[in-house]
Amino acid sequence: MLMNKKSGPSGGEAKLQYGPSGFRVLRAGQHVFCAMSGVPIPLDELRYWSVEHQEPYANAQLATERLKP
């Protein structure tokens, strides 16, 4: 994962830019919220996201659901 930390407070929600093989931290934070369930996902546990939709998912099942036609 590509992590580009910026100076400032590290608590709260992070803002990320999602790429095909990693993400870039645009605003430092400890977590992001799953686009499907709304649960917080610690950045060190974030494994699933959509580059097209620029949103994170808590698990593979939720990511698959979101990407279904």
C-alpha positions as CSV (number, residue, x, y, z in Angstrom):
1,M,0.0,0.0,0.0
2,L,1.2,3.4,-0.8
3,M,0.8,5.6,2.2
4,N,1.8,9.3,2.0
5,K,1.4,10.8,5.5
6,K,1.0,14.5,5.8
7,S,1.7,16.4,9.0
8,G,-1.2,17.2,11.3
9,P,-3.6,15.3,13.6
10,S,-3.7,11.6,12.9
11,G,-7.0,10.8,14.7
12,G,-10.4,10.6,13.1
13,E,-11.4,9.9,9.5
14,A,-8.8,9.8,6.8
15,K,-9.3,10.9,3.3
16,L,-7.8,8.6,0.7
17,Q,-7.2,8.4,-3.0
18,Y,-7.7,4.8,-4.1
19,G,-5.5,3.3,-6.8
20,P,-5.3,-0.2,-8.4
21,S,-2.6,-1.5,-6.0
22,G,-2.8,0.9,-3.1
23,F,-4.0,4.1,-1.8
24,R,-2.6,7.6,-1.0
25,V,-3.4,9.4,2.2
26,L,-4.7,12.9,1.3
27,R,-5.8,13.7,4.9
28,A,-4.3,11.9,7.8
29,G,-6.6,9.9,10.0
30,Q,-7.0,6.5,11.7
31,H,-9.9,5.1,9.7
32,V,-12.3,5.4,6.8
33,F,-15.9,4.4,6.7
34,C,-17.2,1.4,4.6
35,A,-19.3,2.7,1.8
36,M,-21.8,-0.2,2.1
37,S,-22.1,-0.7,5.9
38,G,-20.8,2.5,7.4
39,V,-18.5,0.7,9.8
40,P,-15.1,2.3,10.5
41,I,-12.2,0.5,8.9
42,P,-8.7,1.1,10.5
43,L,-6.3,2.0,7.7
44,D,-4.0,-0.9,8.6
45,E,-6.9,-3.3,8.0
46,L,-8.2,-1.7,4.8
47,R,-8.0,-4.4,2.0
48,Y,-10.9,-3.7,-0.3
49,W,-11.8,-0.6,-2.3
50,S,-13.1,0.5,-5.7
51,V,-10.8,2.7,-7.8
52,E,-13.8,3.5,-10.1
53,H,-16.1,4.5,-7.3
54,Q,-13.3,5.8,-5.0
55,E,-14.8,4.1,-1.9
56,P,-13.7,1.6,0.7
57,Y,-15.4,-1.7,1.8
58,A,-15.1,-3.5,5.1
59,N,-14.8,-7.0,3.5
60,A,-14.8,-8.9,0.2
61,Q,-18.5,-9.8,0.4
62,L,-19.5,-6.1,0.6
63,A,-17.1,-5.1,-2.2
64,T,-18.5,-7.9,-4.4
65,E,-22.1,-6.8,-3.7
66,R,-21.3,-3.2,-4.6
67,L,-19.7,-4.1,-7.9
68,K,-22.6,-6.4,-9.1
69,P,-24.5,-5.0,-12.0
